[in-house]
Amino acid sequence: MADIIELKATDLAAMLCSRVCHDLINPIGAIGNGLEVLADPAQSEMAEGARDLIASAAKQSRGKLEFARLAYGASSTTGTDIDTRECERVARILFDIEKADLEWNAPLILLPKHKAKLFMNMLLIAAGSVPRGGVVTASITGEAGQEKFEFTSRSDPEKRQKTLVPSGAAGLLSGMPEEGSVDARGIQPFYTGLLARMTDMEIEIGLEDAQFYFRATPKAPASTETVPESAPAATE
């Protein structure tokens, strides 16, 4: 059986930074292109389109940055817990630029920082299961300290679009990718699996009746039973 890949902290940081840059390069580039059009008097007839391009790209950039700040960073020194209201706020900003719709079924609670980051990273993977649109449902159940996370999604049946498990996600989540290594393209699901192991959560991902599911449940506590000592031999 393959071993779980262990990344150096510097490699993990570098790959996450690369992922954020990859997410931002297109919208930031679009803003630059729009500004160039506005600055060129010869292209004045394209000014309105340039303004729309800048507004759309700025919205995408904000959504991706807000998500990255919470899901990858969340290094606030004001506390170690994160309010699910903040998670919902960032989630709705993200889904405002995604093709899927979001149904939020999480109670108002405080989550430990790494659990909140796990939840948000799971949400991004769930969004990837319906790349052409659909509905993603995000749920939190269970008692404090024993929270269960569940995401389901389904594509719009009228559009005949496929619901899928994002390519390579299962192996990356387990820390044992099929390729035997991880790079910046796969770092986000790998990081999600790392967060699950850090928070003692078991992950399940797959399809059931054409519906995507993605769950994280607390690991069962290790058994504390001890083997009784053998009784002393009888003496005559």
C-alpha positions as CSV (number, residue, x, y, z in Angstrom):
1,M,0.0,0.0,0.0
2,A,1.3,3.5,-0.9
3,D,2.3,5.8,1.8
4,I,0.6,9.2,2.4
5,I,2.7,12.0,0.8
6,E,4.3,14.3,3.3
7,L,5.1,17.8,2.0
8,K,7.5,20.2,3.5
9,A,5.9,23.4,4.8
10,T,7.8,25.5,2.2
11,D,6.5,23.3,-0.6
12,L,2.9,23.3,0.7
13,A,3.1,27.2,1.0
14,A,4.6,27.5,-2.5
15,M,1.9,25.3,-4.1
16,L,-1.0,27.1,-2.3
17,C,0.4,30.4,-3.5
18,S,0.7,29.1,-7.0
19,R,-3.0,28.0,-6.8
20,V,-4.1,31.4,-5.7
21,C,-2.1,33.1,-8.5
22,H,-3.6,30.7,-11.0
23,D,-7.1,31.6,-9.8
24,L,-6.4,35.3,-10.0
25,I,-4.3,35.7,-13.2
26,N,-7.2,35.7,-15.6
27,P,-9.5,38.2,-13.9
28,I,-6.6,40.5,-13.0
29,G,-5.4,40.3,-16.7
30,A,-9.0,41.1,-17.8
31,I,-9.0,44.2,-15.6
32,G,-5.7,45.3,-17.2
33,N,-7.1,44.8,-20.7
34,G,-10.2,46.8,-19.9
35,L,-8.1,49.7,-18.5
36,E,-6.0,49.7,-21.7
37,V,-9.1,50.0,-23.8
38,L,-10.4,52.9,-21.7
39,A,-7.0,54.7,-21.9
40,D,-7.0,54.4,-25.8
41,P,-9.0,57.3,-27.4
42,A,-9.1,55.3,-30.6
43,Q,-11.2,52.6,-28.9
44,S,-13.8,54.9,-27.4
45,E,-16.7,52.9,-29.0
46,M,-15.6,49.9,-26.9
47,A,-15.6,51.8,-23.6
48,E,-18.9,50.4,-22.3
49,G,-17.8,46.9,-23.0
50,A,-14.5,47.5,-21.2
51,R,-16.3,48.8,-18.1
52,D,-18.4,45.7,-18.0
53,L,-15.3,43.6,-18.4
54,I,-13.6,45.4,-15.5
55,A,-16.6,45.1,-13.3
56,S,-17.0,41.4,-13.9
57,A,-13.3,40.7,-13.5
58,A,-13.2,42.7,-10.2
59,K,-16.1,40.7,-8.9
60,Q,-14.4,37.4,-9.8
61,S,-11.1,38.6,-8.2
62,R,-12.9,39.6,-5.0
63,G,-14.7,36.3,-4.7
64,K,-11.6,34.2,-5.2
65,L,-9.6,36.3,-2.8
66,E,-12.2,36.2,-0.1
67,F,-12.4,32.5,-0.4
68,A,-8.6,32.1,-0.4
69,R,-8.2,34.3,2.7
70,L,-10.6,32.0,4.7
71,A,-10.0,28.6,3.2
72,Y,-6.2,28.7,2.9
73,G,-5.3,31.5,5.4
74,A,-7.6,32.2,8.3
75,S,-4.6,33.2,10.4
76,S,-6.5,35.8,12.5
77,T,-4.9,36.3,15.9
78,T,-8.2,37.3,17.5
79,G,-9.2,33.7,18.2
80,T,-9.1,30.1,17.0
81,D,-12.8,29.7,16.2
82,I,-14.6,30.9,13.1
83,D,-18.3,31.8,13.0
84,T,-20.4,29.9,10.4
85,R,-21.9,33.3,9.4
86,E,-18.5,34.3,8.0
87,C,-18.3,30.9,6.2
88,E,-21.7,31.5,4.7
89,R,-20.8,35.1,3.7
90,V,-17.7,34.0,1.8
91,A,-19.5,31.0,0.3
92,R,-22.2,33.2,-1.2
93,I,-19.6,35.6,-2.6
94,L,-17.9,32.6,-4.2
95,F,-21.1,31.1,-5.6
96,D,-22.0,34.5,-7.0
97,I,-19.2,33.8,-9.6
98,E,-19.8,30.1,-9.9
99,K,-22.2,28.5,-12.3
100,A,-23.9,26.5,-9.6
101,D,-26.4,27.6,-7.0
102,L,-25.9,27.2,-3.2
103,E,-28.2,25.8,-0.6
104,W,-26.8,26.5,2.9
105,N,-28.0,24.2,5.7
106,A,-25.4,25.1,8.4
107,P,-26.5,26.2,11.9
108,L,-25.1,29.3,13.6
109,I,-22.1,27.9,15.5
110,L,-18.4,28.4,16.1
111,L,-16.1,26.0,14.3
112,P,-12.4,25.5,15.2
113,K,-10.3,27.2,12.6
114,H,-9.0,24.1,10.9
115,K,-12.5,22.6,10.7
116,A,-13.9,25.8,9.2
117,K,-11.1,25.7,6.6
118,L,-11.9,22.0,5.9
119,F,-15.5,22.9,5.4
120,M,-14.8,25.7,2.9
121,N,-12.3,23.6,0.9
122,M,-14.8,20.8,0.7
123,L,-17.3,23.3,-0.6
124,L,-15.0,24.3,-3.4
125,I,-14.6,20.6,-4.5
126,A,-18.3,20.2,-4.4
127,A,-18.7,23.2,-6.7
128,G,-16.4,21.4,-9.1
129,S,-18.8,18.4,-9.3
130,V,-21.3,20.5,-11.3
131,P,-18.9,22.6,-13.6
132,R,-21.7,23.6,-15.9
133,G,-24.3,24.5,-13.3
134,G,-26.6,22.8,-10.8
135,V,-27.3,23.0,-7.1
136,V,-24.8,22.4,-4.3
137,T,-26.2,21.7,-0.8
138,A,-23.8,22.3,2.2
139,S,-24.8,20.9,5.6
140,I,-23.4,20.7,9.1
141,T,-25.0,18.4,11.7
142,G,-24.0,16.9,15.0
143,E,-23.0,18.1,18.4
144,A,-20.2,20.6,19.1
145,G,-16.9,18.9,18.7
146,Q,-18.5,16.1,16.7
147,E,-19.7,18.0,13.7
148,K,-20.5,16.2,10.5
149,F,-20.0,17.9,7.1
150,E,-22.0,16.8,4.1
151,F,-22.2,18.2,0.6
152,T,-24.4,17.0,-2.2
153,S,-24.9,18.3,-5.7
154,R,-26.9,17.5,-8.8
155,S,-26.7,19.0,-12.3
156,D,-29.8,20.5,-13.9
157,P,-31.6,17.5,-15.4
158,E,-33.3,19.6,-18.0
159,K,-29.9,20.7,-19.4
160,R,-28.7,17.0,-19.5
161,Q,-25.4,18.0,-17.9
162,K,-23.3,15.5,-16.0
163,T,-22.6,15.4,-12.3
164,L,-19.1,14.1,-11.6
165,V,-16.4,13.5,-9.1
166,P,-13.6,16.0,-9.9
167,S,-10.8,14.2,-11.6
168,G,-8.2,12.7,-9.3
169,A,-10.0,14.1,-6.2
170,A,-10.3,10.8,-4.3
171,G,-6.5,10.0,-4.5
172,L,-5.5,13.6,-3.6
173,L,-7.8,13.7,-0.6
174,S,-6.3,10.5,0.7
175,G,-2.8,11.9,0.4
176,M,-2.0,9.1,-2.2
177,P,-2.6,10.6,-5.6
178,E,-2.6,8.3,-8.6
179,E,0.4,10.0,-10.2
180,G,2.4,9.4,-7.0
181,S,3.1,13.1,-6.5
182,V,1.2,16.4,-6.1
183,D,1.7,19.7,-7.8
184,A,0.0,23.1,-7.8
185,R,-2.9,21.8,-9.9
186,G,-3.8,19.2,-7.3
187,I,-2.8,21.0,-4.1
188,Q,-6.3,22.2,-3.2
189,P,-7.9,18.7,-2.8
190,F,-4.6,17.5,-1.3
191,Y,-4.7,20.3,1.3
192,T,-8.4,19.4,2.0
193,G,-7.3,15.9,2.8
194,L,-4.5,17.2,5.0
195,L,-7.0,19.3,7.0
196,A,-9.3,16.3,7.4
197,R,-6.4,14.3,8.9
198,M,-5.4,17.2,11.1
199,T,-9.0,17.4,12.5
200,D,-9.5,13.6,12.8
201,M,-12.2,13.5,10.2
202,E,-12.9,10.6,7.8
203,I,-13.8,11.6,4.2
204,E,-16.1,9.9,1.7
205,I,-16.6,11.1,-1.8
206,G,-18.5,9.6,-4.8
207,L,-21.7,9.4,-6.8
208,E,-24.9,7.7,-5.8
209,D,-28.0,7.7,-8.1
210,A,-26.4,10.4,-10.3
211,Q,-25.9,12.6,-7.2
212,F,-22.5,13.7,-5.9
213,Y,-21.8,13.3,-2.2
214,F,-18.9,14.4,-0.1
215,R,-18.9,13.8,3.6
216,A,-16.5,14.3,6.5
217,T,-17.3,12.6,9.8
218,P,-15.4,12.4,13.1
219,K,-13.2,9.3,13.4
220,A,-14.3,6.7,15.9
221,P,-12.2,7.0,19.1
222,A,-9.5,4.4,19.4
223,S,-10.4,1.4,21.5
224,T,-9.2,1.6,25.1
225,E,-10.1,-2.0,26.0
226,T,-7.2,-3.9,27.6
227,V,-6.6,-7.6,27.4
228,P,-7.1,-9.1,30.9
229,E,-4.1,-10.6,32.5
230,S,-4.0,-14.4,32.7
231,A,-5.2,-15.7,36.0
232,P,-2.4,-17.1,38.2
233,A,-1.9,-20.8,38.1
234,A,-3.7,-22.7,40.8
235,T,-1.5,-24.1,43.5
236,E,-2.1,-27.3,45.4
